Amino acid sequence: MAEAVALIPWRRRPGATLGLYLHFVRLSFLEFLAYRLRYYTGVVTYTVFVAGNYYLYTALFASRPAAGGGPALMGGLTLGEMITYIGLSWIGRSFYFNNIDRDLSGQIREGQVAMLLIKPVHAQTMLMFQALGEAAFRLLLFTLPIIVVVGPVFHLLAPPRPSLYGWTLLSFLLAFLVNAQVNFLVGCLAFYLQNILGVIRAKLVIMELLTGVLVPFTLFPEWVQKVMSWLPFQAINYIPVMTYLGRRSGDALARGLLVQAAWAVGLLLLGRWIWNRAVRHVTLQGG
């Protein structure tokens, strides 16, 4: 009588799993590399955005009397700091921006989400690594050219301390994670609404305001600033830029980075929970 053979469940080794997801980073980078001309024209677009704000705030500061013989202030920032804030905000946006929500909603609407469900990967993690590949492409061929153009043209200030370059980079990396998770959550709405293009367009406009890209939070009333301190949007732009300006140091800097890390982890777990519930609404037909 033949002996029973115990089947051992197949498991992928951690190293192999990491290698698999890094492959998505490479594929995403190469995909965006094929459309690099579009991003070269984007350098001009972002420069125009910064130029508009440059002349707007220059005029506003010119009409504002200096207090106590010192430089004019607006929201606690000098003109140089305000221009640097706006310029760095658009520079940072060129790095952390991604289309996870649009890509995911398109796959759900067209039924291609079935391919995500049968792949031996988790869709959320795969989309995150694809966005990482896009961010790497943007950093090299979009963000750096914008810095080269915008920095000297509009005389952006250097941070008060050289160490803030590293802390700002770390803060923007955390901002990328938070922004990616927000986009993933928005994309999951397609399971329930099917077509969310209108939601995505509204989100793009609202996010530029809520993240502090258009206007620093220091210009808002105090009660608005308190409300924003409890939301994840400050972790996407406001904290990194204020870190660069030296407005966060010591304990304030550590708290800012911890807030970003906490939102990144919290939204990641929330996204995984929503994904596991949302896929139950998927109905596939065919033969």
Helices and strands as residue ranges (DSSP letters): H 14-33, H 36-62, H 79-96, H 100-109, H 113-118, H 123-138, I 139-143, H 144-153, H 163-188, H 190-193, H 197-210, G 217-219, H 222-228, G 232-235, H 238-244, H 251-278, G 279-281
